[in-house]
Amino acid sequence: MLETCLLVMTSCPDDATARTIAHDVVDAKLAACAQISAPMTSVYRWQGKVCQESEVSLSFKCHKSLYSQLADKIIALHPYDVPELIATEIVQGSPAYLDWIKETTQL
């Protein structure tokens, strides 16, 4: 049986921040890969105001057992006071791809 893998998502203020976090996380073998999206517009409520900012979406594939370490690393590197940090289980996937996640992380 394959171990549970996660898709972990965050957003960053710019491409440079996303690249720094992505490289540090993958280099530390906390995730098999990171994907950085094109800029997007985020509308959110912060400190009583509705804000609108350009952000970059950043996602990782990792094993569930590495989530705490991955989250700690993202929080330590992230410039936001409260960074988005959402993880969902990958319930279906190519066995070869899920094996690759396991082979390229700390497991």
Secondary structure, DSSP 8 states (H G I E B T S, - for coil): ----EEEEEEEESSHHHHHHHHHHHHHTTS-SEEEEEEEEEEEEEETTEEEEEEEEEEEEEEEGGGHHHHHHHHHHH--SSS---EEEEE-S--HHHHHHHHHHS--
